[in-house]
Amino acid sequence: MTDYKIPESIQQQIAGRKYTIDDIGKSDSQVICFEDMVLKIEAEREESKNEYTMLKWLSGKLPVPEIICYEIKDGMQYILMSKLNGRMSCDPEYIARPQELVHYLAEGLKMLWSVNTDGCPYRNDLENKFRLAEERVRENRCDMEDLEPGTYGEGGFEGPAELLKWLKENKPKEDFVFSHGDYCEPNVFIKDGKVSGFLDLGNAGIADRWQDIALCVRSMEHNIGKNTTYEKQLFEELGMEPDWKKIRYYILLDELF
């Protein structure tokens, strides 16, 4: 199943069960899927520990996985959680109906922003993101391959350090809400004509609403192509005017993570 030494408490829950390995996404975690459970294994870092914290805090506030068992062992974090109902919004069924897909994505954003942030255990505003990005730049942990065209090189930035410097110098005013932090289609589930759940909440917390909008727009472009009709629909359903400078800013920021 894995090269990791899975803690005994979790082995007791998964012994003898059939499983598959989920390789969707670009995170460093290993995700093992069972019929009704998911085991996520990743290095013990601030982001991974925040996922556990946010799942506990969001229970009863949003449709998120329930924690079945949680362990930290030898620098690795193991979260065994319930499996969400429904299918990812990037499922071919929804990609084939882009107008419907955009509606679901807008509904998901509104669900996130409706969460009362009183008592939220994590603040992931730009100052915190800069702190985390500085660590990643210093340790050479920024992905230099899976990037938006033109981020680095001719016409772009020299490298992650220069990009981070530009982001700090051009910091926009923030509009704080509860933010998913990685609002892309694989992390939004749909069932029976409505959003049924959210995954991968390691970057969740209080942050600028444009963080989620930007990554939503990017995910739409990757999956259904850049289309002004669907972009217009998204903002009409959100009741907002697009701020393309902020959208570009947060997409560039995400290149450091």
Secondary structure, 3 states (H helix, E strand, C coil): CCCCCCCHHHHHHHCCCCCEEECCCCCCCEEEECCCEEEEEEECCHHHHHHHHHHHHHECCECCCCEEEEEEECCEEEEEEECCCCEECCCHHHHCCHHHHHHHHHHHHHHHHCCCCCCCCCECCHHHHHHHHHHHHHCCCCCCCCCCCCCECCCCECCHHHHHHHHHHCCCCCCEEEECCCCCHHHEEEECCEEEEECCCCCCEEEEHHHHHHHHHHHHHHHHCCCHHHHHHHHHHHCCCCCHHHHHHHHHHHCCC
